[in-house]
């Protein structure tokens, strides 16, 4: 078994080490998945870091964070 995984991104295939899969986060607003380092922004809410794919999702979260946590 390979130590790399295949991900599809805009029609191309990227190979990333499996260890990066442990760094995948989900945007609590829209559900998009991203690597921690690729997040557009973050917010710490109730001691937990939330990761966002865009500033629009971050703004929506900040309007009522308890809806998403």
Z-matrix of the N, CA and C atoms (Angstrom, degrees):
N
C 1 1.458
C 2 1.527 1 109.10
N 3 1.271 2 116.27 1 137.55
C 4 1.459 3 122.40 2 -177.88
C 5 1.521 4 110.94 3 -76.23
N 6 1.323 5 116.21 4 151.63
C 7 1.460 6 119.95 5 176.08
C 8 1.527 7 110.87 6 -92.79
N 9 1.316 8 116.46 7 15.24
C 10 1.458 9 120.72 8 178.44
C 11 1.523 10 109.04 9 -118.73
N 12 1.304 11 116.31 10 152.49
C 13 1.453 12 120.59 11 176.64
C 14 1.513 13 108.94 12 -118.45
N 15 1.301 14 114.89 13 159.38
C 16 1.453 15 121.43 14 -178.59
C 17 1.527 16 108.06 15 -104.84
N 18 1.308 17 118.02 16 131.22
C 19 1.453 18 121.06 17 173.90
C 20 1.520 19 108.25 18 -128.58
N 21 1.317 20 115.81 19 143.90
C 22 1.453 21 120.75 20 177.45
C 23 1.512 22 108.35 21 -98.06
N 24 1.302 23 116.49 22 132.49
C 25 1.462 24 121.17 23 -178.86
C 26 1.518 25 108.19 24 -143.25
N 27 1.318 26 116.69 25 108.48
C 28 1.470 27 122.46 26 176.87
C 29 1.527 28 111.87 27 52.34
N 30 1.337 29 115.84 28 43.78
C 31 1.443 30 120.18 29 174.56
C 32 1.510 31 115.77 30 84.09
N 33 1.304 32 119.37 31 2.08
C 34 1.461 33 119.53 32 177.05
C 35 1.532 34 108.56 33 -121.27
N 36 1.303 35 115.52 34 159.32
C 37 1.457 36 120.72 35 179.85
C 38 1.510 37 108.62 36 -103.06
N 39 1.316 38 115.57 37 129.92
C 40 1.462 39 121.74 38 175.22
C 41 1.518 40 108.07 39 -114.65
N 42 1.302 41 115.98 40 145.78
C 43 1.449 42 120.77 41 174.35
C 44 1.523 43 107.92 42 -110.72
N 45 1.318 44 115.14 43 125.74
C 46 1.459 45 120.83 44 179.30
C 47 1.522 46 108.39 45 -130.22
N 48 1.328 47 117.41 46 143.41
C 49 1.468 48 119.54 47 178.64
C 50 1.532 49 110.72 48 -58.48
N 51 1.320 50 116.25 49 145.80
C 52 1.459 51 120.88 50 179.47
C 53 1.525 52 112.21 51 -57.10
N 54 1.314 53 118.23 52 -30.82
C 55 1.465 54 120.11 53 -179.40
C 56 1.527 55 111.26 54 -59.78
N 57 1.326 56 117.51 55 -26.92
C 58 1.464 57 120.09 56 177.44
C 59 1.522 58 111.60 57 -69.14
N 60 1.330 59 117.28 58 -25.89
C 61 1.453 60 120.04 59 179.53
C 62 1.516 61 111.27 60 -62.93
N 63 1.308 62 117.26 61 -24.51
C 64 1.458 63 121.05 62 177.62
C 65 1.518 64 111.15 63 -73.44
N 66 1.320 65 117.96 64 -11.87
C 67 1.451 66 122.50 65 -179.59
C 68 1.522 67 112.27 66 -102.70
N 69 1.320 68 117.62 67 11.34
C 70 1.459 69 121.55 68 179.82
C 71 1.527 70 109.02 69 -79.47
N 72 1.307 71 114.91 70 132.05
C 73 1.464 72 122.20 71 178.25
C 74 1.517 73 109.60 72 -120.82
N 75 1.314 74 115.98 73 161.26
C 76 1.455 75 122.34 74 179.91
C 77 1.526 76 109.20 75 -117.73
N 78 1.322 77 116.44 76 130.80
C 79 1.466 78 121.94 77 175.74
C 80 1.526 79 107.77 78 -67.05
N 81 1.335 80 119.04 79 122.58
C 82 1.465 81 120.27 80 -176.54
C 83 1.530 82 113.82 81 -68.56
N 84 1.314 83 117.88 82 -17.63
C 85 1.466 84 120.91 83 -178.18
C 86 1.530 85 111.25 84 -86.45
N 87 1.324 86 117.08 85 -55.07
C 88 1.470 87 120.15 86 -174.23
C 89 1.523 88 113.77 87 -105.03
N 90 1.341 89 117.21 88 -13.16
C 91 1.459 90 120.57 89 179.06
C 92 1.512 91 114.80 90 85.85
N 93 1.332 92 118.06 91 2.44
C 94 1.473 93 120.56 92 179.06
C 95 1.522 94 109.94 93 -62.05
N 96 1.330 95 116.15 94 144.99
C 97 1.457 96 121.77 95 177.49
C 98 1.518 97 109.30 96 -103.72
N 99 1.321 98 115.67 97 141.92
C 100 1.461 99 121.34 98 -179.78
C 101 1.517 100 109.78 99 -154.46
N 102 1.314 101 115.51 100 159.07
C 103 1.457 102 119.73 101 170.50
C 104 1.524 103 107.89 102 -73.33
N 105 1.304 104 116.56 103 147.42
C 106 1.474 105 120.35 104 -179.63
C 107 1.520 106 111.63 105 -51.62
N 108 1.317 107 116.60 106 -43.39
C 109 1.466 108 120.83 107 -177.61
C 110 1.524 109 112.86 108 -69.03
N 111 1.326 110 117.54 109 -18.30
C 112 1.465 111 121.36 110 -178.72
C 113 1.526 112 113.36 111 -94.85
N 114 1.321 113 117.53 112 -2.97
C 115 1.467 114 120.55 113 -178.78
C 116 1.524 115 110.11 114 -63.44
N 117 1.338 116 115.62 115 140.10
C 118 1.461 117 120.96 116 179.18
C 119 1.530 118 110.75 117 -69.69
N 120 1.337 119 116.53 118 -34.69
C 121 1.461 120 120.72 119 177.77
C 122 1.515 121 109.62 120 -163.36
N 123 1.318 122 115.22 121 169.63
C 124 1.460 123 121.97 122 178.66
C 125 1.523 124 109.94 123 -137.79
N 126 1.325 125 114.69 124 158.81
C 127 1.459 126 122.32 125 174.69
C 128 1.519 127 106.83 126 -141.12
N 129 1.324 128 117.44 127 136.89
C 130 1.457 129 120.86 128 172.89
C 131 1.523 130 107.07 129 -94.87
N 132 1.335 131 115.33 130 120.90
C 133 1.469 132 121.84 131 -179.33
C 134 1.522 133 108.05 132 -131.24
N 135 1.317 134 116.32 133 125.32
C 136 1.472 135 121.94 134 -178.08
C 137 1.528 136 111.79 135 52.38
N 138 1.330 137 115.98 136 38.61
C 139 1.462 138 121.16 137 176.55
C 140 1.515 139 115.10 138 80.31
N 141 1.330 140 118.96 139 1.74
C 142 1.457 141 121.26 140 179.39
C 143 1.520 142 110.20 141 -117.80
N 144 1.321 143 115.28 142 137.26
C 145 1.457 144 120.00 143 178.24
C 146 1.520 145 109.50 144 -80.60
N 147 1.323 146 115.81 145 127.90
C 148 1.462 147 122.98 146 175.62
C 149 1.531 148 107.41 147 -104.77
N 150 1.318 149 116.62 148 137.35
C 151 1.462 150 122.71 149 -177.01
C 152 1.530 151 109.15 150 -110.25
N 153 1.338 152 116.18 151 139.87
C 154 1.459 153 120.91 152 -175.85
C 155 1.521 154 111.43 153 -126.92
N 156 1.329 155 114.61 154 145.38
C 157 1.465 156 120.51 155 179.65
C 158 1.523 157 111.30 156 -82.39
N 159 1.343 158 117.43 157 -19.63
C 160 1.461 159 120.27 158 -177.28
C 161 1.524 160 110.16 159 -154.37
N 162 1.320 161 114.91 160 163.87
C 163 1.466 162 119.60 161 176.68
C 164 1.533 163 110.59 162 -68.28
N 165 1.328 164 117.38 163 -27.63
C 166 1.470 165 120.74 164 178.16
C 167 1.528 166 110.53 165 -66.03
N 168 1.325 167 118.05 166 -42.75
C 169 1.462 168 120.88 167 177.68
C 170 1.526 169 110.53 168 -66.02
N 171 1.322 170 117.22 169 -39.52
C 172 1.464 171 120.89 170 177.58
C 173 1.526 172 110.19 171 -61.24
N 174 1.325 173 117.24 172 -45.18
C 175 1.468 174 121.52 173 -179.13
C 176 1.528 175 110.71 174 -63.23
N 177 1.326 176 116.96 175 -41.46
C 178 1.459 177 120.55 176 179.01
C 179 1.530 178 110.29 177 -64.46
N 180 1.324 179 117.01 178 -41.22
C 181 1.459 180 122.03 179 177.89
C 182 1.532 181 110.48 180 -60.02
N 183 1.321 182 116.45 181 -45.92
C 184 1.457 183 120.89 182 -176.54
C 185 1.528 184 113.44 183 -65.76
N 186 1.328 185 117.35 184 -21.48
C 187 1.468 186 120.55 185 176.93
C 188 1.534 187 110.82 186 -65.86
N 189 1.326 188 117.51 187 -35.02
C 190 1.475 189 121.59 188 -179.85
C 191 1.526 190 109.77 189 -159.21
N 192 1.333 191 117.74 190 75.71
C 193 1.467 192 121.01 191 -173.82
C 194 1.525 193 114.13 192 -59.10
N 195 1.324 194 118.15 193 -33.88
C 196 1.466 195 119.48 194 -176.63
C 197 1.524 196 112.30 195 -67.06
N 198 1.312 197 118.48 196 -18.29
C 199 1.460 198 121.90 197 175.87
C 200 1.519 199 110.43 198 -66.22
N 201 1.330 200 117.46 199 -30.56
C 202 1.467 201 122.06 200 -173.10
C 203 1.515 202 114.14 201 -103.17
N 204 1.306 203 118.15 202 -7.01
C 205 1.475 204 120.41 203 -178.18
C 206 1.512 205 112.01 204 -112.02
